Amino acid sequence: MPTEPTPVATETVQVLVADSGPIQSQLLTRALKSRRDFKVSSVALETSALRNYMQSNHADVVLIAGNHLPDLSLLHWLRVSYPKVAPVLLAESDDRELVVNAFRAGAKGIFLFSHTPFPMLCKCIHCVFQGEVWMNSQHMNYVLDALSEVPTLRVVNSNGRFLLTPREEQVVALVADGLTNRGVAVELGLSEHTIKKYLLRIFDKVGISSRVELVLYAMSHGEHRPSEWMPSNA
């Protein structure tokens, strides 16, 4: 007589809902609590509330939601203070800048709650709990594009005033890294002649006359920034 297969035990995931909207937070918490594989708590979406909770409780996955643009500093704080916690941003749109900055800040997933059914959120929670990253194909393209973008070197004068356009800042960053005009042109997808014109404009703005002076000026007046999106024709 055949025996019944033994059911596979599912590990309980400790889920924390951090939401700025109390009604939405209650509804989301209640829906997640209906699942046997989740143990759910909720806090207000603010650093002090989240810090107080994490100091005395455990969370495997933190869902960060809000009615407005989320405070990405919370993602960064979780990544530094609790690197084993998997934060998931519940976003209202897949805005490119938001997606890239969220993953850069430490998000393990971005879930579009208004576009995706609730059962998929449960799958998302289990995926990030198991060490995976949750993103759709559009998000992946955003992140891959960001990885190929050139960092910038923000240059200021003695009064702290920004002197250069974002594209000029990219040129300075690449020159400071030791690239030739041809190398800079290849990195930015521009002609070598265009790079020469950029450099002449930069020299004029900064008040110098050579690449060596530009590198020295950038070292003393520059501030490195992470890659940011920039159209190829900027």
JOVENJO-V564509 format. One record per residue. N is the residue number from 1. RES is the residue in one letter. SS is DSSP state (H for helix, E for strand, - for the rest). PHI is phi in radians with two decimals (999 if undefined). OMEGA is omega in whole degrees, -180 to 180 (999 if undefined). Layout:
n:N res:RES ss:SS phi:PHI omega:OMEGA
n:N res:RES ss:SS phi:PHI omega:OMEGA
This chain:
n:1 res:M ss:- phi:999 omega:-177
n:2 res:P ss:- phi:-1.14 omega:179
n:3 res:T ss:- phi:-1.67 omega:178
n:4 res:E ss:- phi:-1.27 omega:178
n:5 res:P ss:- phi:-1.12 omega:179
n:6 res:T ss:- phi:-1.27 omega:-180
n:7 res:P ss:- phi:-1.12 omega:-179
n:8 res:V ss:- phi:-1.44 omega:-180
n:9 res:A ss:- phi:-1.24 omega:178
n:10 res:T ss:- phi:-1.78 omega:-179
n:11 res:E ss:- phi:-1.23 omega:180
n:12 res:T ss:- phi:-1.30 omega:-180
n:13 res:V ss:E phi:-1.76 omega:177
n:14 res:Q ss:E phi:-1.46 omega:-175
n:15 res:V ss:E phi:-1.95 omega:176
n:16 res:L ss:E phi:-2.03 omega:177
n:17 res:V ss:E phi:-1.72 omega:177
n:18 res:A ss:E phi:-2.01 omega:-171
n:19 res:D ss:E phi:-2.39 omega:179
n:20 res:S ss:- phi:-1.43 omega:180
n:21 res:G ss:- phi:-1.82 omega:-175
n:22 res:P ss:H phi:-1.06 omega:-179
n:23 res:I ss:H phi:-1.18 omega:179
n:24 res:Q ss:H phi:-1.08 omega:179
n:25 res:S ss:H phi:-1.07 omega:180
n:26 res:Q ss:H phi:-1.11 omega:-179
n:27 res:L ss:H phi:-1.14 omega:-180
n:28 res:L ss:H phi:-1.16 omega:179
n:29 res:T ss:H phi:-1.07 omega:-180
n:30 res:R ss:H phi:-1.12 omega:180
n:31 res:A ss:H phi:-1.13 omega:-179
n:32 res:L ss:H phi:-1.23 omega:180
n:33 res:K ss:H phi:-1.18 omega:178
n:34 res:S ss:- phi:-1.24 omega:179
n:35 res:R ss:- phi:-1.65 omega:-179
n:36 res:R ss:- phi:-1.25 omega:-175
n:37 res:D ss:- phi:-1.51 omega:179
n:38 res:F ss:E phi:-2.11 omega:167
n:39 res:K ss:E phi:-2.01 omega:-165
n:40 res:V ss:E phi:-2.04 omega:172
n:41 res:S ss:E phi:-2.32 omega:-180
n:42 res:S ss:E phi:-2.51 omega:176
n:43 res:V ss:E phi:-2.49 omega:175
n:44 res:A ss:E phi:-1.24 omega:-178
n:45 res:L ss:- phi:-1.43 omega:176
n:46 res:E ss:- phi:-2.68 omega:-173
n:47 res:T ss:H phi:-1.04 omega:-177
n:48 res:S ss:H phi:-1.11 omega:-180
n:49 res:A ss:H phi:-1.15 omega:180
n:50 res:L ss:H phi:-1.17 omega:179
n:51 res:R ss:H phi:-1.13 omega:-180
n:52 res:N ss:H phi:-1.07 omega:180
n:53 res:Y ss:H phi:-1.15 omega:-175
n:54 res:M ss:H phi:-1.18 omega:-180
n:55 res:Q ss:H phi:-1.22 omega:-176
n:56 res:S ss:H phi:-2.17 omega:-179
n:57 res:N ss:- phi:-2.40 omega:179
n:58 res:H ss:- phi:-1.99 omega:174
n:59 res:A ss:- phi:-2.46 omega:175
n:60 res:D ss:- phi:-1.55 omega:-177
n:61 res:V ss:E phi:-2.29 omega:177
n:62 res:V ss:E phi:-2.00 omega:177
n:63 res:L ss:E phi:-1.65 omega:-178
n:64 res:I ss:E phi:-1.88 omega:-177
n:65 res:A ss:E phi:-2.37 omega:179
n:66 res:G ss:- phi:-3.09 omega:-179
n:67 res:N ss:- phi:-1.41 omega:-179
n:68 res:H ss:- phi:-2.13 omega:179
n:69 res:L ss:- phi:-1.05 omega:-175
n:70 res:P ss:- phi:-1.21 omega:176
n:71 res:D ss:- phi:-1.46 omega:-175
n:72 res:L ss:- phi:-1.24 omega:177
n:73 res:S ss:H phi:-1.10 omega:177
n:74 res:L ss:H phi:-1.14 omega:177
n:75 res:L ss:H phi:-1.11 omega:180
n:76 res:H ss:H phi:-1.10 omega:180
n:77 res:W ss:H phi:-1.10 omega:178
n:78 res:L ss:H phi:-1.13 omega:-179
n:79 res:R ss:H phi:-1.09 omega:-178
n:80 res:V ss:H phi:-1.34 omega:-174
n:81 res:S ss:H phi:-1.46 omega:-177
n:82 res:Y ss:- phi:-2.36 omega:-174
n:83 res:P ss:- phi:-1.09 omega:-180
n:84 res:K ss:- phi:-1.49 omega:178
n:85 res:V ss:- phi:-1.40 omega:180
n:86 res:A ss:E phi:-1.84 omega:178
n:87 res:P ss:E phi:-1.44 omega:176
n:88 res:V ss:E phi:-2.17 omega:179
n:89 res:L ss:E phi:-1.60 omega:174
n:90 res:L ss:E phi:-1.58 omega:-172
n:91 res:A ss:E phi:-1.78 omega:178
n:92 res:E ss:- phi:-1.61 omega:179
n:93 res:S ss:- phi:-2.63 omega:178
n:94 res:D ss:- phi:-1.76 omega:176
n:95 res:D ss:- phi:-0.96 omega:-174
n:96 res:R ss:H phi:-1.04 omega:-177
n:97 res:E ss:H phi:-1.10 omega:179
n:98 res:L ss:H phi:-1.10 omega:-178
n:99 res:V ss:H phi:-1.06 omega:-178
n:100 res:V ss:H phi:-1.09 omega:-178
n:101 res:N ss:H phi:-1.18 omega:179
n:102 res:A ss:H phi:-1.17 omega:178
n:103 res:F ss:H phi:-1.18 omega:177
n:104 res:R ss:H phi:-1.13 omega:-179
n:105 res:A ss:H phi:-1.35 omega:177
n:106 res:G ss:- phi:2.23 omega:179
n:107 res:A ss:- phi:-1.11 omega:175
n:108 res:K ss:- phi:-1.74 omega:178
n:109 res:G ss:E phi:-2.96 omega:173
n:110 res:I ss:E phi:-2.24 omega:-176
n:111 res:F ss:E phi:-2.09 omega:178
n:112 res:L ss:E phi:-1.55 omega:-172
n:113 res:F ss:- phi:-1.11 omega:-177
n:114 res:S ss:- phi:-1.34 omega:-178
n:115 res:H ss:- phi:-1.94 omega:-171
n:116 res:T ss:- phi:-2.29 omega:-177
n:117 res:P ss:- phi:-1.17 omega:-176
n:118 res:F ss:H phi:-0.98 omega:180
n:119 res:P ss:H phi:-0.98 omega:178
n:120 res:M ss:H phi:-1.23 omega:176
n:121 res:L ss:H phi:-1.13 omega:177
n:122 res:C ss:H phi:-1.07 omega:177
n:123 res:K ss:H phi:-1.15 omega:178
n:124 res:C ss:H phi:-1.02 omega:-179
n:125 res:I ss:H phi:-1.06 omega:180
n:126 res:H ss:H phi:-1.16 omega:-179
n:127 res:C ss:H phi:-1.11 omega:-178
n:128 res:V ss:H phi:-1.21 omega:176
n:129 res:F ss:H phi:-1.08 omega:-180
n:130 res:Q ss:- phi:-1.51 omega:175
n:131 res:G ss:- phi:1.64 omega:179
n:132 res:E ss:- phi:-1.57 omega:177
n:133 res:V ss:- phi:-1.95 omega:-179
n:134 res:W ss:E phi:-1.83 omega:175
n:135 res:M ss:- phi:-2.72 omega:176
n:136 res:N ss:- phi:-1.56 omega:-175
n:137 res:S ss:H phi:-1.12 omega:179
n:138 res:Q ss:H phi:-1.14 omega:178
n:139 res:H ss:H phi:-1.07 omega:180
n:140 res:M ss:H phi:-1.11 omega:178
n:141 res:N ss:H phi:-1.11 omega:177
n:142 res:Y ss:H phi:-1.02 omega:-177
n:143 res:V ss:H phi:-1.17 omega:179
n:144 res:L ss:H phi:-1.11 omega:177
n:145 res:D ss:H phi:-1.09 omega:-179
n:146 res:A ss:H phi:-1.13 omega:180
n:147 res:L ss:H phi:-1.15 omega:-178
n:148 res:S ss:- phi:-1.59 omega:-179
n:149 res:E ss:- phi:-1.40 omega:-175
n:150 res:V ss:- phi:-1.57 omega:175
n:151 res:P ss:- phi:-1.16 omega:-179
n:152 res:T ss:E phi:-2.03 omega:177
n:153 res:L ss:E phi:-2.13 omega:-177
n:154 res:R ss:E phi:-1.30 omega:-178
n:155 res:V ss:E phi:-1.92 omega:-180
n:156 res:V ss:E phi:-2.19 omega:175
n:157 res:N ss:- phi:-1.59 omega:-176
n:158 res:S ss:- phi:-1.12 omega:178
n:159 res:N ss:- phi:-1.62 omega:-180
n:160 res:G ss:- phi:1.43 omega:-179
n:161 res:R ss:- phi:-1.47 omega:178
n:162 res:F ss:E phi:-1.21 omega:-174
n:163 res:L ss:- phi:-1.77 omega:-168
n:164 res:L ss:- phi:-2.07 omega:173
n:165 res:T ss:- phi:-1.31 omega:179
n:166 res:P ss:H phi:-0.96 omega:179
n:167 res:R ss:H phi:-1.18 omega:178
n:168 res:E ss:H phi:-1.11 omega:177
n:169 res:E ss:H phi:-1.11 omega:177
n:170 res:Q ss:H phi:-1.13 omega:179
n:171 res:V ss:H phi:-1.05 omega:180
n:172 res:V ss:H phi:-1.07 omega:-180
n:173 res:A ss:H phi:-1.05 omega:-179
n:174 res:L ss:H phi:-1.25 omega:176
n:175 res:V ss:H phi:-1.11 omega:179
n:176 res:A ss:H phi:-1.13 omega:177
n:177 res:D ss:- phi:-1.43 omega:175
n:178 res:G ss:- phi:1.70 omega:-179
n:179 res:L ss:- phi:-1.33 omega:174
n:180 res:T ss:- phi:-1.35 omega:177
n:181 res:N ss:H phi:-1.00 omega:180
n:182 res:R ss:H phi:-1.14 omega:179
n:183 res:G ss:H phi:-1.11 omega:177
n:184 res:V ss:H phi:-1.10 omega:-179
n:185 res:A ss:H phi:-1.08 omega:180
n:186 res:V ss:H phi:-1.14 omega:-179
n:187 res:E ss:H phi:-1.08 omega:-175
n:188 res:L ss:H phi:-1.68 omega:180
n:189 res:G ss:- phi:1.20 omega:-179
n:190 res:L ss:- phi:-2.08 omega:177
n:191 res:S ss:- phi:-1.44 omega:178
n:192 res:E ss:H phi:-1.10 omega:178
n:193 res:H ss:H phi:-1.09 omega:178
n:194 res:T ss:H phi:-1.12 omega:179
n:195 res:I ss:H phi:-1.11 omega:178
n:196 res:K ss:H phi:-1.06 omega:179
n:197 res:K ss:H phi:-1.14 omega:177
n:198 res:Y ss:H phi:-1.03 omega:-178
n:199 res:L ss:H phi:-1.10 omega:179
n:200 res:L ss:H phi:-1.08 omega:178
n:201 res:R ss:H phi:-1.16 omega:179
n:202 res:I ss:H phi:-1.13 omega:178
n:203 res:F ss:H phi:-0.98 omega:-178
n:204 res:D ss:H phi:-1.15 omega:-179
n:205 res:K ss:H phi:-1.17 omega:-175
n:206 res:V ss:H phi:-1.47 omega:180
n:207 res:G ss:- phi:1.51 omega:178
n:208 res:I ss:- phi:-2.23 omega:-175
n:209 res:S ss:- phi:-2.39 omega:-178
n:210 res:S ss:- phi:-2.61 omega:179
n:211 res:R ss:H phi:-1.14 omega:179
n:212 res:V ss:H phi:-1.07 omega:179
n:213 res:E ss:H phi:-1.12 omega:179
n:214 res:L ss:H phi:-1.12 omega:179
n:215 res:V ss:H phi:-1.10 omega:180
n:216 res:L ss:H phi:-1.11 omega:179
n:217 res:Y ss:H phi:-1.14 omega:-179
n:218 res:A ss:H phi:-1.11 omega:-180
n:219 res:M ss:H phi:-1.15 omega:-177
n:220 res:S ss:H phi:-1.68 omega:-177
n:221 res:H ss:H phi:-2.13 omega:-174
n:222 res:G ss:E phi:-1.71 omega:179
n:223 res:E ss:E phi:-2.38 omega:-179
n:224 res:H ss:E phi:-1.18 omega:178
n:225 res:R ss:E phi:-2.24 omega:178
n:226 res:P ss:- phi:-1.20 omega:179
n:227 res:S ss:- phi:-1.03 omega:177
n:228 res:E ss:- phi:-2.29 omega:-180
n:229 res:W ss:- phi:-1.17 omega:179
n:230 res:M ss:- phi:-2.62 omega:179
n:231 res:P ss:- phi:-1.03 omega:-177
n:232 res:S ss:- phi:-1.13 omega:-179
n:233 res:N ss:- phi:-1.71 omega:-178
n:234 res:A ss:- phi:-1.26 omega:999
